[in-house]
Amino acid sequence: MNTTPQPDPRGRPARLTVGVVGAGRVGPALAASLQLAGHRPVAVSAVSDASRRRAERMLPDVPVVPPAEVLQRSELVLLTVPDDALPELVSGLADTGAVRPGHLLAHTSGRYGAKVLDPALRAGALPLALHPAMTFTGTSVDVQRLAGCPFGVTAPEELRPAAEALVVEMGGEPEWIAEENRPLYHAALALGANHLVTLVAQSLELLRTAGVGAPDRMLGPLLGAALDNALRSGDAALTGPVARGDAGTVAAHVTELRRHAPGAVAGYLAMARATADRALAHGLLKPELAEDLLGVLADGTDGAGSAPGEDR
C-alpha cells in the first residue's frame, strides 16, 4: 500500500513522483521538464520500438512498465496518448482499479477539458487538462521550447492553483480555457499550426520544381516577416495578388498549379477564397476588382477575366 503523502491540490504541488502513460513526442519532454523542476519520473509506458527508444533517450534509467503499473508507482500521471484514444484509456484505468484517491491525472489533449477524466474523478483522482500549445520533435530540444510555451489549462476551480503551478514548473505560461471552449480552442491551433506545415511543405516543393536551389533560404525571411506582421496586425497584414485583386495573376497561378502540382489546386483556391473574403471585409480588396477575382476562384480556371494591375 502506498503511504506517500498526497499533494495539496490547493497550492503549489510538492515534489512528486511522475509517471507517463504514452511515450510519444509529448510525454517524455514534459516529464523531463518536471524533473528539472525537482520532481522525479519513476515510470513510463511505451508500446512501439520507437516510443521505447524515445523514453530511454529522454528519461534514462526510468523503467518502462504497463500503464497500470505506471499509476501504481506515481503520484502525478501524465496521460499523453492521441486524443481519440484518451476516453477509452481513462475508462479502462478506472475500471481496473488502477486509479486511487489523490492521484493527480493530467492529460495533454487539446480537444478535451477535464470532463474526459470523469471516470477517474469518480475513483478519487484529481483531474487536470494541461495542453502545451507547441509542436514536438521527440528530442531534447522540446524541453528548451517549453520555456514560455502557452498551455491551455482546464481543471476544477479548486485545482486551478496546482494546475497552473505545474505548468509554470515546466517553463510554460498557463492560459485558462473553459471546458466548453476546448474543441474551438483546439481547432484554432490546428488551423494555424498544422495547416501551416502543409502550406510550407507545398511551397518548398513548388520552388524546387521552379528550379530554386535552396527553397528554405528563400522562404525563411518571407515567412518570418509574414508571420510577424500577421501576429502584430491581423488582417491588415494581408498582401499579394488576392488582396490586390489581381485576377489575371491568380488565374496564372491556378494554370501553373494544374500543370505542375494538381494536388495543390484545391488548397490554393480554398485559401485564396478565404483571403478574398477577409480582404473585402476589411476594405483591402476593392469591390470593383473583386468580381473578376471571385470568378477565377469560382471557376478554378485561367479563362476568367483579368483585372488592371496595381502598384505593389
N, C-alpha and C positions, 0 to 999 in steps of 0.2 A: 504494500500500500504506500502511495506517495504522500509523504507528510511535509513536503516542502511548502512553506508559506506562500499563499497565492497573492498576486499583485493587487494593490488597492486600485480599483477602477476609477476612483475619483480624482486621481492626481497622476503625477509622473510615475511611470511604471518602475518597479525595482529592477535590478539586474535579473534577467530572465534566461531560462533555458529555452532555446529556439529550435523548432523543427520545421522542415519544409516538405510539403506533400506536392510533388511535381517539380522535377529538376529541369524545367525548361530554361528559357533565357532569363526569366524574371526572378524566380525564387532564389537561386544561389546568389545573385547580386544583392538582393535585399538582405539576405542572411549575412552576407559578408559585410555589408554596411552596418548592420546591427552589431556585429562582432567588433567592429572598430569603435562602437559606442560603449563597449563593455559587456554586452550580452554574450551568451555562449551557445553557438549552434551545437546541437547534440545528435541530430538525426535528420536524414533526408531520404525520401523515397524517389526511385528512378526506375523507369521501365526499359527504355531503349538503351542501346550501347552508347549512343551519342549523349544522352542525358546522364548516364553513369560517368562518362569521361568528363562531362561538364562539372558534375558535382565534385569529382576528385580534384579537378583543377581549381575550382573556385572555393571549395570547402575541404581542403586537405585534412585527412585524419577524422573526418566526420563520417560515421558509419552509414551505409545505405541499407535501409530496412523497409519492411512493408508499411503502408500508411498507418495501420492501427498501432504499430509499434512506435511510429513517429509521435503519435499523440500520447502514448503511454510515457514517453521519455521527456515530453516538452510541456512547458507552461504557456508559451506563445507558439501557435502553429500558423504558418503561412500556407494558405491553400492557393497554389499558383498553377492551376490547371486551365485548359481552354474554357471559355465562357460556357459553351454548350455542355461541357462535362461537369460543371460545378454543382448544379442542383442534385444530380444523382450521387455525386461523391459525398455531399453533405448528408443526404438522407441515409446513405449506406453506413457512414461512420456513426451516425446517431443510432441507427437500428441495431448495430452490432455492439453497442455499449462502449465504443472507443472514446466517446466524449464524456468528460467528467465535469462536475461542478467547478467553476472557477477557471476553466480553460479559456484563455484568450484565443479566439479563432479569427484570423484576419485573411480575407480573400483579396485578390488583386484584380478582379474583373472590373472593367469599366462599365459594362452593361448593367450589372446588378448592384443594388444597395445592400443594406443589412438584412432585409427580409428573407433573402435566399438562405440565410443561416438559421431561420426559424426552427427547423428540426433540431439543430444543435442547441439553440436557445432553450428549448423545452427540456433539454437534458442538463441545463445549468451552465452552458457556455456563455461567454461574453463576446458578442458579435461585433466585428469591425469590417468595414469595406474601405480599403486603402489602395487606390488605383494610381500608380505613377504615370503621369502624362509624358511618357518618354518612350522612344524606340530602343530596343535592347539588342545587343550583339551576341550575348552569351559569353563575353570575355570580361577581363578585369576593368576594361575601360568603362563599363557600365556603372561601376561603383563611383568613379570620378564624376560621371554625368549626373549622378543623383544630387550633386551639390546644387542647391537652388531649384531643383526639379519640383514643379507643382504636383500635388497629389489630390485627387478627388476623394474626399473623406465623407463617409456616411456611417452613422452609428447612433444608438440610443443616446439621448441627451446626457445621461449620467456617465457615459463612457467617452464623451467628447474630449475631455482633457487627456485621457490616456491615449486615445487615437491620435490626437494632434501631437502629443509628446513623442510617440513612436516615429511619426513622420519627420519631426524635427531631428530626432536622433539619427535617422537615415540620411540626413542632409537636405531633406525636402522642405517644401513650403505647403502647409495644409490649406485646401480650399474646400469649404463645406458645400456639399451637393445634397439637395433634398432627395429623399427616396424616390419620389415620383418623377424627378427630373433626370435620373440616371440614364435611361435609354437615350434621351435627347442629348445629354452631355457626351455620351459615348459616340453617338452618330456624328456630332460636330467634330470630335477629334479624328475619327476615321476619315471623314470627308476631307479634312485638311491634310493630315499626315500620310495616311495610306495611299490616297489618290495622288498625292504629290510625288511619291516614289514612282508610281506608274507613269505619270506625265514626264518626269525627268528621264526615266529609262527610255521612253519612246523618243524624246528629244535627242538623247545621245545616239540612239540607233539611226535616226534620220540624218544627223550631222555626219556620222561615219559614212552613210550612203552617199552624202553630198561631197565626200572627199576630205572632210576635216580630219586632220591627223590626231589632234588632241581635243576631242569634244568636251571633255571635262573641264579643261582650262578655259575653253571658250564660254561654257555655260556658267561656270562658277561665279565670276563677278556679276554677270547679268542676273542670275537667280538670287544671289545675295542681296543685290540692290532692290530687286523687285519685292523680295520678302520683307526687307526692312521698310520699304515705302508702304507696303500693304499694312504692316503692323502699326505703322505710325499714322497712316492717313485713310485706311479703309478704301472705299470705292473711289475716292479722289485720286488714288494712285493708278487707276486704270489707264493704260496706254495701248498703242498698237492699232492695227487696221480695223478691228471691230469697233473699238471705242471711237475711232475717227470716221467710221462709215465708209471705209474704202472697200466697196463691194467687189470691185474688179480684182483687187489683191486677194481677198478672201476666196473668190472663185478660183483664182490661180492656185492657191494653196490646196483647195479640195481636189483640183485636177492632178496635181503632183502627188498628193497622198494616195489617190486612187491608183496611180501608176506604180508608185514605189512602196507604199505601205497601206494597203487597203484595210488592214485591221485597225488602223488608227483613225479612219474617217469618221466613224460614229462618235468616238470620243471628242474629236476636234469639233464636229458640228454641235454636239451637246454643250460643250464648254463655251463655244462661240455664241450660241443662243443665250446661255445664262449670262455671259458677259454683255451682250447687246441689251438684254433686259435691264441689267443693273446700270449700264451706261445711260440708257434712256431715262430711267427713273431718277438719276442724279444729274441730268442735264448735260452730260458729257457727249452724248451722241445726238446730233441734230436731227430732229424729226424728219426734215426734208431729205436727209441722206439714209434714213433707216429703211425706207420701203424696198429699195433695191437690195440692200444688205440682207434684210429678212427674207427676201425672195431667194437669194442664193442659199441661205441657211435652210430654208424650207425645202428647196429642190435638191440640194446637195450636188449640184452640177455646175459646170462652168458656162452654162448658157444664159444665165441671168444677166441683166444689165449691170453696167459698172457706174460707179459714182465718181464725180470730179475729185481730183487729188487735192490734198490739203498739206499745209506745212506740218512737218513732224514736230 
